[in-house]
Amino acid sequence: MLSQKGIFIVAELAQTHEGSLELARLLVKASAAAGADAAKVQVFKAEEICTPRYKHYKLFKQLEWPDAWWKALIDCAHQCSIQLFADVFGIESLEMLIGNGIDGLKIHGTDMKNLPLLKRLAEVDLPLLLSIGGGTVEESRTALNILRSGSRGAPVVLMHGFQSYPTLTEHTHLNKMGYFRDQLRVPVGFADHIDGDHRLNFALCAAAVGMGAVIIEKHITVSRSLKMEDYESALNPDEFGLFVLKMREIESALGSYSEEMTIPEEFYRKDTRKHVVAASALKPGHVIGEGDVRLKRTDSLEEASLMEDVIGRRCTKDYLEDDVIFVKDLS
């Protein structure tokens, strides 16, 4: 996940398939066609999440799938050359996903303190997204320590963002992403939940990428007009394709984290740097003083000398006004 160059883009299906395997397959294929690196689903076994008296128990129960369906969806993703990630809420679901070849996992913020699940995940060598939405730094630190206590070597990425159907821009707090990264020294990503029709529905992710997010998670749905589950912050498939394209363009603008210059930068440097030139005609044997030289742009593409390296040296040839002076030509 983090070994690849560039931003890892996750198309979040969540519950928008509404329990239909065929719809989930369609969304996975749409995610792959849009250029996402992975699609992500939420695996529900109602008893792992809540009590029967919880307000959404019936919904979670309706969204339960036979294990064979999960295997079919994972196979579908691999046939489309896209990875499949899953939110996991309990050990039973986790074991099923591992057995069926899941590519990566996400711990929802609701399980930040789920010690049995965290301890089991400490032995699972798969990429892991740890949601920090609604969590504290200390809760995240404790969870990370547990995850690091086992044999896993795959990366863990902190995922900032939460769903409030949809999340308002003023509640997004992108700076918190950087704060958690700096406090915990762990790579971070951004799970975007802004309204799918909002004018900033691409811009927040672009800002997150500029702030160091290595993973971007964005919801996808078959059609926002149908208002299916989790549609509020989702993009239509064609919009998601445009979103991926824009993120890749932004990614190309980031460049490398080094001072190494590109060829255009090197040309710009040579074309715009000022050279040391003679302020007036100078004769061989003349010792150059401060008043004898100026800094000006010239047509020379050679590396410019420093003025302090020229002053105090002796001319070995004639210079006319505005002739470039190089240290190598002085004694």
C-alpha positions as CSV (number, residue, x, y, z in Angstrom):
1,M,0.0,0.0,0.0
2,L,2.7,2.5,1.0
3,S,5.3,0.9,-1.2
4,Q,3.7,2.3,-4.3
5,K,4.6,5.7,-5.5
6,G,1.9,8.3,-5.2
7,I,-1.4,8.6,-3.4
8,F,-3.4,5.5,-2.7
9,I,-7.0,6.2,-3.6
10,V,-9.8,4.1,-2.0
11,A,-13.3,4.0,-3.3
12,E,-15.6,3.6,-0.3
13,L,-18.7,1.5,-1.0
14,A,-19.7,1.3,2.7
15,Q,-23.4,0.3,2.7
16,T,-24.4,1.7,-0.6
17,H,-24.9,-1.8,-2.0
18,E,-27.8,-2.2,0.5
19,G,-27.1,-5.9,0.8
20,S,-27.0,-6.7,-2.9
21,L,-24.0,-8.7,-4.1
22,E,-24.6,-7.8,-7.7
23,L,-24.7,-4.1,-6.8
24,A,-21.5,-4.4,-4.8
25,R,-19.9,-6.1,-7.8
26,L,-21.0,-3.3,-10.0
27,L,-19.5,-0.7,-7.7
28,V,-16.2,-2.6,-7.5
29,K,-16.0,-2.7,-11.2
30,A,-16.9,1.0,-11.4
31,S,-14.2,1.8,-8.8
32,A,-11.6,-0.1,-10.9
33,A,-12.7,1.6,-14.1
34,A,-12.4,5.0,-12.4
35,G,-8.7,4.3,-11.6
36,A,-9.0,3.7,-7.8
37,D,-6.3,1.6,-6.2
38,A,-8.8,-0.2,-3.9
39,A,-12.5,-0.5,-3.2
40,K,-13.6,-0.8,0.5
41,V,-16.6,-2.4,2.0
42,Q,-18.0,-2.8,5.5
43,V,-18.4,-6.3,6.7
44,F,-21.4,-6.7,9.1
45,K,-22.2,-9.4,11.6
46,A,-24.8,-7.5,13.7
47,E,-23.9,-9.3,16.9
48,E,-20.3,-8.1,16.6
49,I,-21.4,-4.5,16.4
50,C,-24.4,-3.9,18.7
51,T,-27.1,-5.3,20.9
52,P,-30.5,-6.3,19.4
53,R,-32.1,-3.2,21.1
54,Y,-29.7,-0.8,19.3
55,K,-31.5,1.5,16.8
56,H,-29.7,0.2,13.7
57,Y,-29.6,-3.5,14.7
58,K,-32.2,-4.5,12.0
59,L,-30.2,-2.6,9.3
60,F,-27.0,-4.3,10.3
61,K,-28.8,-7.7,10.3
62,Q,-30.1,-7.0,6.8
63,L,-26.7,-6.2,5.6
64,E,-25.2,-9.5,6.7
65,W,-23.9,-11.7,3.8
66,P,-23.0,-15.4,3.6
67,D,-19.3,-15.9,3.7
68,A,-19.4,-17.1,0.0
69,W,-20.6,-13.7,-1.1
70,W,-17.5,-12.1,0.4
71,K,-15.3,-14.5,-1.4
72,A,-17.1,-13.7,-4.6
73,L,-16.7,-10.0,-4.1
74,I,-13.0,-10.3,-3.3
75,D,-12.5,-12.5,-6.4
76,C,-14.4,-9.9,-8.5
77,A,-12.0,-7.1,-7.3
78,H,-8.9,-9.2,-8.1
79,Q,-10.3,-10.0,-11.6
80,C,-10.7,-6.2,-12.1
81,S,-7.1,-5.7,-10.9
82,I,-8.1,-3.7,-7.9
83,Q,-7.6,-4.4,-4.2
84,L,-10.4,-4.9,-1.8
85,F,-10.3,-3.5,1.7
86,A,-12.9,-4.0,4.5
87,D,-14.0,-2.4,7.7
88,V,-13.9,-5.2,10.3
89,F,-15.8,-5.1,13.5
90,G,-15.1,-8.4,15.1
91,I,-12.8,-11.4,15.2
92,E,-15.3,-13.8,13.5
93,S,-15.5,-11.4,10.5
94,L,-11.8,-10.9,10.5
95,E,-11.0,-14.6,10.2
96,M,-13.5,-15.0,7.4
97,L,-11.9,-12.1,5.5
98,I,-8.4,-13.4,5.9
99,G,-9.5,-16.8,4.7
100,N,-11.0,-15.4,1.6
101,G,-8.0,-13.3,0.6
102,I,-8.8,-9.7,1.6
103,D,-6.1,-7.2,0.7
104,G,-6.4,-4.8,3.6
105,L,-8.4,-3.9,6.6
106,K,-9.8,-0.9,8.4
107,I,-10.6,-0.5,12.1
108,H,-13.5,1.8,12.6
109,G,-13.3,4.4,15.3
110,T,-15.9,2.5,17.3
111,D,-13.3,-0.3,17.8
112,M,-10.4,1.9,19.0
113,K,-10.6,0.2,22.4
114,N,-11.6,-3.3,21.2
115,L,-8.6,-5.1,22.8
116,P,-9.4,-8.6,21.6
117,L,-9.7,-7.4,18.0
118,L,-6.6,-5.2,18.2
119,K,-4.6,-8.1,19.7
120,R,-5.6,-10.4,16.9
121,L,-4.8,-7.8,14.3
122,A,-1.4,-7.5,15.8
123,E,-0.7,-10.9,14.2
124,V,-2.3,-10.2,10.9
125,D,0.3,-9.0,8.3
126,L,-2.1,-7.0,6.1
127,P,-2.1,-3.2,5.5
128,L,-4.3,-1.6,8.1
129,L,-6.2,1.7,8.3
130,L,-6.9,2.9,11.8
131,S,-9.7,5.5,11.9
132,I,-9.1,8.3,14.4
133,G,-12.4,10.1,13.8
134,G,-13.9,10.9,17.2
135,G,-10.7,9.5,18.9
136,T,-7.9,11.1,21.0
137,V,-4.2,10.9,20.5
138,E,-3.8,8.7,23.6
139,E,-6.4,6.3,22.5
140,S,-4.7,6.1,19.1
141,R,-1.3,5.7,20.7
142,T,-2.6,2.8,22.9
143,A,-4.2,1.1,19.9
144,L,-0.9,1.5,17.9
145,N,1.1,0.0,20.7
146,I,-1.1,-3.1,20.8
147,L,-0.9,-3.4,17.0
148,R,2.9,-3.2,17.2
149,S,3.1,-5.8,19.9
150,G,2.7,-8.7,17.5
151,S,4.4,-10.1,14.4
152,R,2.8,-7.8,11.8
153,G,5.1,-5.9,9.5
154,A,2.6,-4.4,7.1
155,P,2.0,-0.6,7.4
156,V,-0.6,1.1,9.6
157,V,-2.0,4.4,8.4
158,L,-4.1,6.8,10.6
159,M,-7.3,7.8,8.8
160,H,-8.7,11.2,9.7
161,G,-12.3,12.0,9.0
162,F,-15.8,11.0,10.1
163,Q,-19.3,10.7,8.6
164,S,-22.0,13.1,9.8
165,Y,-24.2,12.6,6.8
166,P,-22.5,14.6,5.3
167,T,-19.7,16.2,7.2
168,L,-19.6,20.0,7.1
169,T,-16.5,21.8,5.9
170,E,-16.1,23.5,9.2
171,H,-16.2,20.2,11.0
172,T,-13.5,18.6,8.7
173,H,-10.5,20.0,10.7
174,L,-7.7,18.9,8.3
175,N,-5.1,20.3,10.6
176,K,-6.0,17.6,13.1
177,M,-4.6,15.0,10.5
178,G,-1.2,16.6,10.7
179,Y,-1.4,16.9,14.4
180,F,-2.0,13.2,14.9
181,R,0.8,12.4,12.4
182,D,3.3,14.6,14.2
183,Q,2.3,13.3,17.7
184,L,2.3,9.6,16.8
185,R,4.9,9.6,13.9
186,V,2.6,7.5,11.7
187,P,1.6,8.1,8.1
188,V,-1.9,9.6,7.8
189,G,-4.7,9.6,5.3
190,F,-8.0,11.4,4.8
191,A,-11.5,9.9,4.6
192,D,-13.6,12.6,3.0
193,H,-17.3,12.8,3.9
194,I,-18.3,16.2,2.5
195,D,-21.5,16.5,0.6
196,G,-21.1,14.9,-2.9
197,D,-22.6,18.0,-4.5
198,H,-20.6,20.5,-2.5
199,R,-18.4,22.9,-4.5
200,L,-15.4,21.7,-2.5
201,N,-16.0,18.0,-3.0
202,F,-12.6,17.6,-4.7
203,A,-10.8,20.5,-3.0
204,L,-10.7,19.1,0.5
205,C,-9.0,16.0,-0.7
206,A,-6.6,18.1,-2.7
207,A,-5.8,20.1,0.4
208,A,-5.3,16.9,2.4
209,V,-2.8,15.6,-0.3
210,G,-0.9,18.8,0.0
211,M,-0.8,18.4,3.7
212,G,0.8,15.0,3.5
213,A,-2.1,12.5,3.3
214,V,-0.8,9.2,1.7
215,I,-4.3,7.7,1.3
216,I,-7.5,9.3,0.2
217,E,-10.8,7.6,0.8
218,K,-13.9,8.8,-1.1
219,H,-17.4,7.4,-1.2
220,I,-18.9,6.1,-4.5
221,T,-22.5,5.2,-5.3
222,V,-24.3,4.0,-8.4
223,S,-26.4,7.2,-8.6
224,R,-26.8,10.0,-6.0
225,S,-30.3,10.6,-7.4
226,L,-31.4,7.2,-6.0
227,K,-30.5,8.3,-2.4
228,M,-29.4,4.8,-1.4
229,E,-27.5,4.1,1.9
230,D,-24.4,6.4,2.4
231,Y,-25.2,8.4,-0.8
232,E,-24.8,11.8,1.1
233,S,-21.0,12.0,0.6
234,A,-20.7,9.8,-2.4
235,L,-19.8,10.5,-6.0
236,N,-21.4,8.9,-9.1
237,P,-19.0,6.6,-11.0
238,D,-18.3,9.2,-13.7
239,E,-17.6,11.8,-11.1
240,F,-15.3,9.4,-9.3
241,G,-13.3,8.9,-12.4
242,L,-12.9,12.7,-12.8
243,F,-12.0,12.8,-9.1
244,V,-9.2,10.2,-9.5
245,L,-7.9,12.1,-12.6
246,K,-7.7,15.3,-10.6
247,M,-6.0,13.7,-7.7
248,R,-3.4,12.2,-10.0
249,E,-2.8,15.6,-11.6
250,I,-2.3,17.1,-8.1
251,E,0.0,14.2,-7.2
252,S,2.2,14.9,-10.2
253,A,2.5,18.5,-9.0
254,L,3.9,17.4,-5.6
255,G,7.2,16.1,-7.0
256,S,9.9,14.5,-4.9
257,Y,10.7,15.3,-1.3
258,S,14.3,16.5,-2.0
259,E,16.2,19.5,-3.3
260,E,17.2,17.6,-6.5
261,M,16.3,19.9,-9.4
262,T,14.3,18.9,-12.4
263,I,15.6,19.7,-15.9
264,P,13.2,22.7,-16.2
265,E,14.4,24.0,-12.8
266,E,18.1,23.7,-13.9
267,F,17.3,25.6,-17.1
268,Y,15.4,28.2,-15.1
269,R,18.4,28.6,-12.8
270,K,20.9,29.0,-15.6
271,D,18.5,31.4,-17.5
272,T,17.8,33.7,-14.6
273,R,20.8,33.7,-12.3
274,K,22.8,37.0,-12.3
275,H,26.5,36.8,-13.2
276,V,29.4,39.0,-12.0
277,V,30.1,41.5,-14.8
278,A,32.6,44.3,-15.2
279,A,31.2,47.7,-14.2
280,S,33.7,49.3,-16.6
281,A,36.7,48.3,-18.8
282,L,39.4,46.4,-16.8
283,K,43.0,45.7,-17.9
284,P,45.2,42.6,-17.2
285,G,46.9,42.9,-13.8
286,H,44.1,45.0,-12.3
287,V,43.0,43.9,-8.8
288,I,39.2,43.8,-8.7
289,G,37.5,45.9,-6.1
290,E,33.9,46.2,-5.1
291,G,33.3,49.1,-7.4
292,D,34.6,47.2,-10.4
293,V,31.8,44.6,-10.6
294,R,28.0,44.4,-10.8
295,L,25.5,41.5,-10.8
296,K,23.4,41.3,-14.0
297,R,21.6,38.7,-16.0
298,T,23.5,37.7,-19.1
299,D,23.2,35.1,-21.9
300,S,25.9,32.9,-20.4
301,L,24.7,29.4,-19.3
302,E,27.7,28.7,-17.2
303,E,27.4,28.6,-13.4
304,A,27.7,32.1,-12.0
305,S,30.7,33.0,-9.8
306,L,30.1,34.6,-6.4
307,M,30.9,38.3,-6.1
308,E,33.0,37.7,-3.0
309,D,35.1,35.1,-4.8
310,V,35.9,37.6,-7.5
311,I,36.8,40.7,-5.4
312,G,40.5,40.8,-4.5
313,R,41.6,38.7,-7.5
314,R,43.7,39.9,-10.4
315,C,42.5,40.1,-14.0
316,T,44.5,38.0,-16.5
317,K,42.8,39.5,-19.6
318,D,41.0,42.6,-20.9
319,Y,37.3,43.0,-19.9
320,L,34.9,45.4,-21.5
321,E,31.9,46.8,-19.6
322,D,29.3,44.1,-18.9
323,D,31.7,41.2,-19.8
324,V,31.1,38.2,-17.5
325,I,33.9,37.5,-15.0
326,F,34.6,34.0,-13.9
327,V,36.8,33.0,-11.0
328,K,38.6,30.5,-13.3
329,D,39.9,33.4,-15.4
330,L,41.4,35.3,-12.5
331,S,44.7,34.9,-10.7
